[in-house]
Amino acid sequence: MTITPITAPSQEPIQGQLDFDRFFADKLSGLHDGGNYRVFAELERQRGCFPRATRHRGDGSTHDVTVWCSNDYLGMGQHPDVVSAMHEAIDKCGTGAGGTRNISGTNHGHVKLEEELADLHGKQAALIFTSGYVSNWAALGTLLAKIPGIICYTDALNHASMIEGIRHSRCEKRIFRHNDWKDLDRLMSQDDPAAPKLVAFESVYSMDGDIAPIEKICDVADRHGALKYIDEVHAVGMYGPRGGGVAEREGLMDRIDVIEGTLGKAFGVMGGYITGSKNLVDFVRSFASGFIFTTALPPALAAGAVASIRHLKAHDDKRLAHQEAVRKVRAALDRQGIPHMANPSHIVPVMVGDAAKCKWISDILLDDYGIYVQPINYPTVPVGTERLRITPTPFHTDADIAHLSSALCDLWSQCALARAVA
Ligand code: PMP
């Protein structure tokens, strides 16, 4: 047999063709120039020391930091019940699921987790996905693509995963003003009353920490016969007597057709889900490519999530301790005149209002004060509203809170930033 030698690829670019590497470099330098190039803080979480972590500097050295921007809001990622459930599941089942849900990947633990989630939200059924992002993208993308002639009404500040799911479906869409149920009503009234409709919104909005008028939105949606889809990613585990979210707290779960959530924030693990009626969930299970054609979550993640959800269902005291920590942080910031957005949630946006100063403050907090809080700049938030998104936990001590507020006080003076008036 003769083997044809493989010739080395030509090094010369073909005339007129895109120089890929130059293209990537130019795009990246555009991000640098606009101050939007993302640099990761390299952390190593320390078991049992939440919210402390070790930060690895690029030069090989390390130092201890206190994390003030984690979405593991209640420290469940370190909870002994969750950790031991995951250990036990690994010992029993090994690591990966071994396949898609349809082809050998459905573990008993996945089914138990779906039952637990359906119960959490008072729904007939639940379906888990590999992340909250995928659950929004796949569920909205599928519902909106497969229901003929459906119109989607989407809040102006909905998360990227919802926007991408809606876009992917290519359905008709209308964007209503943020949290403005009157605008929603106006837009819905302009469309054919017989057209099928879906309203997509969130409960707690992640960057401003404001909360949707869920009941009003449900009233409007019901008047127009629409399906109601809510993202409770920042609320599950956090609100309601069993951690079912804001809709549970307000007694509205049964008015919503799809409650979507994550296992990666308050529940401290990873994965996403939807809950709803048996037929709706079965429909998404049967048609969503983002569910069908991907490997199932590792059984250990499912076991950890079940332990976490069960714990938070039974421990309203965790939520109360958390709310107390949030109150203390806001009061400490008020004493120093550090401006923060007033909102009814656990998210404390400290307003800087300048991209360069926001990044500088975040860098100095990390390097000199051992405080880690990531700057949030455009395009995540509008220009002029750059901020530090602070997420207190029940594990931040009074000393941590005092250290944070006095560090911010120093840096506010150094940047000549305006103080809030009491
Ligand atoms: N929805 C919202 C509102 C979010 O903020 C996020 C993540 N930050 C997601 C969905 C995606 O969730 P996950 O991180 O589990 O992919």
Residues whose N, C-alpha, C, O or C-beta is under 5 A from the ligand:
A	BS01	PMP	S131 G132 Y133 H159 S161 S206 D231 V233 T262 G264 G271 G272
